[in-house]
Amino acid sequence: MTKNERELLEKNKQLEAQKAQLLHTINNLKKEKEALQFTLSKLNRNLFGKKSEKSDTGQERNLFNMNEAEQNQNLNLEEPSIEKVIRPKKKKSRKDNMKQLETKEIVYDVEDKCCEKCDTPLAPVGSKTRETIEVIKKVVKNLETSLTYKCPACNTFYNGEMPKLPIEKSIATPSLLSQVIVDKMANGIPLYRQSEDYKRIGAKLSRQVLSNWMIKSSDLLDIIYHKMKDDATNSDILHADETVLQVLKESGKPASSKSYMWLFESSVHDRDIVLYHYDQSRSGKVAKEFLKGFKGYLHVDGYQGYNQVGDVTLVNCFAHLRRKFYDIVSSLSEDQKKSSHSVIALQKISKIYDLDKQCKKLSLDKRLDFKQNQIKPLFVEFKNWLNTESLTAQGNYGKAIGYALKHIDSVMTYLEDARLEIDNNRAERAIKPFVIGRKNWLFSNTSNGAYSSSILYSIVQTAILNEINPYKYIAHVLHVLANSKVNELDLDKLTPYNENIKLKFSMNNPQ
């Protein structure tokens, strides 16, 4: 081999190496591009697209199943008649919508009951009535006086007993405290906006005053919160979730650091209880400590920290598993969907959800058999399909397959008990009021304030969950707690899920 041939051969090897390096770089750039496009598509959908992942019944399979016509054919099916009238659901009347409101009758009468023309007394011949709604937001200054009496014979004095206020030496009645609490915890109105609103109607209540009232009210309501916690942890099924909270003044932490609001909620088959719990950490030790004594099933979203909770069986959320594939499909074009394996995953998941809907329509004593005989085979089939797909899956699809395989066994725990849910959406719905409120008030100033918020959120949202009027309920409880000795209290009768409380403060009760 000549010198020139050796040089050409060496140069060819170098070029081959450069080519391989360039191909490797191109492949990496393609993967990076796909990842960035996927992330951008997901962000755009979160910002501008629909938030719900729910599809109409059968719609998802109709969109993606190319063999739908062949699979559903029935050539002997009788043609429908065009004469059939589709009747829309009857809407509630105005009378139905306003029947629970307190009614005030206003009569507009004629002042002079004699005829202007002939001075003859007028005779009533009829009336016309209309319904209106009036809202009056005002503050009233109460002048509360305690009268004193003396027995002339024995000089014994008797005083009219004035009820104690929830906060000593305060001007705030239970109803005012309740208004401030519910406006923030249910309506998401920050205290500085409340302060400005009260100023507009004649009451100068500073933000600091309102803040003090909330913290002192939470101190009083703390005993109800712990009663709710005891009742919740004495059950055998709970839902759990957590979200970020920023607290500006925390010991040993910068203001920009993350803290967390944890949520624990009862099963739909138990008393409706939702508990919020503030902590500086997202460590699983927080859940372990809070749920000390709880034994049973814990619905979670896949966060590994819950593995530290002892004596529980985790039930992972099928909706979170589904979301990994849904995010991929949402970023694809219509042509790409035709060959996407993520679409196949959604089809298989959709079939399981369809059966779960049927299961929920059954009585509780029939659900377990339905789960084991009808739903479990689909789960087993789906798991086997995931194992097969994992051999070749790459990129975002590979990550979705990996996530599904990691959690599918825990998701299938849902099959063990008739009361278990297929997803953790109950907890996600319960934590949403806090997330929405956080967008308005942004952060908590101190740890003490964050802890108070967890108590107040728990009581307000539990009241709403039980369909009782939170304003009247909290005012009632604050009055009772302020005027009773702790050791004489029957806490069962003060919880928002007590049957008498639910009857007395029902949202449909105008009294």
Order of alpha helices (4+ residues) and beta strands (2+ residues): alpha-alpha-alpha-alpha-beta-beta-alpha-alpha-alpha-beta-beta-beta-beta-alpha-beta-beta-alpha-alpha-alpha-alpha-alpha-alpha-alpha-beta-alpha-alpha-alpha
